[in-house]
Amino acid sequence: MIREIFDQFVNCRKSYSDISRQLNDAGIANHNGRPWTDRMIPTILGNENYI
């Protein structure tokens, strides 16, 4: 899922809201079991553990 977020942002040039909407529409919950928000995406993209 993390790779998909990076791919959507870098290669497909999707916005944070597009990515979070896509994840929510697919029924993919975040690590807390909750829906994704626009603010979570840049947190993932900036996390050194994922980079």
Secondary structure as the mmCIF struct_conf table of DSSP 4:
data_model
#
loop_
_struct_conf.conf_type_id
_struct_conf.id
_struct_conf.beg_label_comp_id
_struct_conf.beg_label_asym_id
_struct_conf.beg_label_seq_id
_struct_conf.end_label_comp_id
_struct_conf.end_label_asym_id
_struct_conf.end_label_seq_id
HELX_RH_AL_P HELX_RH_AL_P1 ILE A 2 VAL A 10
TURN_TY1_P TURN_TY1_P1 ASN A 11 ASN A 11
BEND BEND1 CYS A 12 CYS A 12
HELX_RH_AL_P HELX_RH_AL_P2 TYR A 16 ASP A 25
TURN_TY1_P TURN_TY1_P2 ALA A 26 GLY A 27
TURN_TY1_P TURN_TY1_P3 HIS A 31 ASN A 32
BEND BEND2 GLY A 33 ARG A 34
TURN_TY1_P TURN_TY1_P4 ASP A 38 ARG A 39
HELX_RH_AL_P HELX_RH_AL_P3 MET A 40 GLY A 46
TURN_TY1_P TURN_TY1_P5 GLU A 48 TYR A 50
#
